[in-house]
Amino acid sequence: MRRLPAALGVLLAAAVLLTGCDGGRPAALACKVDVDTPDLVADREAAGIASCTAIPLRESGSADLPDVDLPCLGADAPVSLSSLQGPALVNFWASNCGPCREELPALQEFHERYGDQVSVLGVDYLETYPGAAIDLARRSGVTYPSLADACGDLADTDLRILGLPQFVLVAEDGSIAQSAGGVESVEEVVALVRTHLDIELEPAKGER
């Protein structure tokens, strides 16, 4: 077998890395990413990140989300987005996106305070290094689950993810709204829920 010239190998590696906040889709040549290897499962469990079996799903009907099955980041539990039960806050993120890294603690705080009223779900989007995503979630204290769309399957649907981070808010009736991410505090997340889902959250335990 002929070896690739060194320069071509560098170019291919660069193509894989060119994903991030601009939502660039990885080249099909490079896109075969396993997100549920035994090592990744062990890392997710050690970090205390929930499996996607914790995601609330609809018993009937469907949400206004693409009927696309996405694997769970660090678990063997694929989920169709259209089966997601609202109210829910879906955060599209990746470890190589600076604003994504900065807002994860606020999302975790929202999850801890209000996750029983509005579920929180991440989608690790166009991330070709799932181990880096799990490591970032661990370092950020994130415990809510994430699906993974490493190859950009959602790019071929009506759901337009134009940049990261981005939110999709799912109402109880399945209708959705989209909003740019980049929040800095749990209060901003609460405001997003109030604006797009018309929900006044009950005070969290310990705040009553």
C-alpha positions in Angstrom: 0.0 0.0 0.0 1.4 3.4 -0.9 1.7 5.9 1.9 0.1 9.3 1.6 2.7 12.1 1.2 3.3 13.9 4.4 1.8 17.2 3.1 -1.4 15.5 2.0 -1.7 13.8 5.4 -1.4 17.2 7.1 -4.1 18.7 4.9 -6.5 15.8 5.7 -5.9 16.2 9.4 -6.6 19.9 9.1 -9.9 19.2 7.3 -11.0 17.1 10.3 -10.2 19.9 12.7 -12.0 22.6 10.8 -15.2 22.3 12.8 -16.3 24.6 15.5 -18.3 27.7 16.2 -19.1 28.4 12.5 -20.9 25.0 12.2 -18.6 23.8 9.4 -19.4 20.2 8.4 -16.5 17.7 8.4 -15.5 16.1 5.1 -17.4 12.9 4.4 -14.0 11.2 3.8 -13.0 11.7 7.4 -16.4 11.3 9.1 -16.7 7.9 10.8 -16.8 8.7 14.5 -17.7 6.2 17.2 -19.1 8.0 20.2 -19.9 4.9 22.4 -16.7 3.0 22.6 -16.0 1.2 26.0 -13.5 3.9 26.9 -15.9 6.7 26.2 -18.7 5.0 28.1 -16.4 4.6 31.1 -15.3 8.2 30.9 -18.9 9.4 30.8 -19.9 7.2 33.7 -16.9 8.4 35.8 -17.8 12.0 35.1 -21.3 11.4 36.4 -22.9 12.4 33.1 -26.4 10.8 32.6 -27.1 8.3 29.9 -29.6 9.4 27.3 -32.0 6.9 28.8 -32.8 9.8 31.2 -34.2 11.9 28.3 -38.0 12.3 28.6 -39.6 10.9 25.4 -43.1 11.3 24.0 -45.6 8.5 24.3 -47.4 9.5 21.2 -47.2 12.1 18.4 -43.9 13.9 17.6 -42.2 17.1 18.2 -41.5 19.6 15.4 -37.9 18.2 15.2 -36.3 16.1 12.5 -37.0 12.4 12.7 -33.3 11.6 12.9 -31.8 9.0 15.2 -28.7 10.3 17.0 -26.4 8.2 19.1 -25.8 9.1 22.8 -22.5 10.6 23.7 -20.7 8.0 25.7 -23.6 5.4 25.7 -25.4 3.0 23.4 -28.8 4.6 23.5 -29.8 6.3 20.2 -32.7 8.7 20.4 -34.8 10.3 17.7 -35.1 14.0 18.2 -38.7 14.0 17.1 -39.5 11.8 20.1 -38.3 14.4 22.6 -40.9 15.5 25.1 -41.1 19.1 26.0 -40.7 21.4 27.8 -37.1 20.9 27.0 -34.0 23.0 26.3 -31.7 21.6 23.7 -28.2 23.0 23.5 -26.0 22.5 20.4 -22.4 22.6 21.4 -18.8 21.3 20.8 -15.6 21.3 22.8 -13.8 23.4 20.3 -16.3 26.3 20.6 -15.3 29.0 23.0 -18.8 30.4 23.8 -20.0 26.8 24.3 -17.3 26.1 27.0 -18.2 29.4 28.8 -22.0 28.7 29.0 -21.9 25.1 30.2 -21.7 26.0 33.9 -24.9 28.2 33.6 -26.7 25.3 31.8 -25.7 22.9 34.5 -26.9 25.3 37.2 -30.2 25.6 35.3 -30.4 21.8 35.1 -29.8 21.4 38.9 -32.4 24.1 39.8 -35.1 23.6 37.2 -34.4 20.3 35.4 -37.6 18.8 36.9 -39.6 21.5 35.1 -37.6 21.9 31.9 -35.3 19.1 30.9 -31.9 19.9 29.5 -30.3 18.0 26.6 -27.0 18.7 24.8 -26.2 17.8 21.2 -22.5 17.5 20.6 -22.5 18.9 17.1 -19.9 18.3 14.4 -17.5 17.0 17.0 -15.0 14.6 15.6 -13.2 14.1 19.0 -16.0 12.9 21.4 -13.4 12.2 24.1 -12.7 15.9 24.2 -16.4 16.7 24.5 -16.8 14.3 27.5 -13.7 15.7 29.1 -15.0 19.3 28.8 -18.4 18.2 30.2 -16.6 16.6 33.1 -14.4 19.7 33.8 -17.5 21.9 33.6 -19.5 19.7 36.1 -22.1 18.8 33.5 -24.4 15.9 34.4 -27.2 16.2 31.9 -27.0 13.9 28.8 -25.9 14.8 25.3 -26.6 13.2 22.0 -23.9 13.4 19.3 -24.1 14.4 15.6 -20.5 14.1 14.7 -21.1 14.0 10.9 -23.7 16.7 10.7 -26.8 14.5 9.9 -29.0 17.4 11.0 -27.5 19.6 8.3 -29.6 17.8 5.8 -32.9 18.7 7.6 -35.0 21.8 8.1 -33.4 22.4 11.4 -30.8 25.1 10.7 -27.9 25.1 13.0 -26.0 28.2 11.7 -23.4 28.4 14.4 -22.5 27.3 17.9 -23.7 27.5 20.5 -27.4 27.4 19.7 -30.6 26.6 21.5 -33.7 24.8 20.4 -36.5 25.1 22.9 -39.3 22.5 22.7 -42.7 23.3 24.1 -45.0 20.7 25.7 -47.1 20.5 22.5 -44.0 19.8 20.4 -43.6 23.2 18.8 -40.1 24.6 18.8 -38.2 27.9 18.8 -34.6 28.5 18.1 -32.3 31.0 19.7 -28.6 31.9 19.6 -26.6 30.7 22.6 -23.8 32.3 24.5 -25.5 32.8 27.8 -23.4 33.8 30.8 -25.8 33.1 33.8 -28.6 30.9 34.9 -30.8 34.0 34.9 -30.3 34.3 31.1 -31.4 30.7 30.6 -34.5 31.4 32.7 -35.3 34.4 30.5 -34.9 32.2 27.4 -37.4 29.7 28.8 -39.8 32.5 29.7 -39.6 34.2 26.3 -39.7 31.1 24.1 -41.7 28.6 26.1 -43.9 31.1 28.1 -43.1 29.3 31.3 -42.7 30.9 34.7 -40.5 28.5 36.6 -41.3 27.6 40.1 -38.6 28.5 42.6 -36.0 25.7 42.9 -35.7 23.7 46.1 -34.1 25.8 48.8 -35.3 29.0 47.2 -38.9 28.8 48.3 
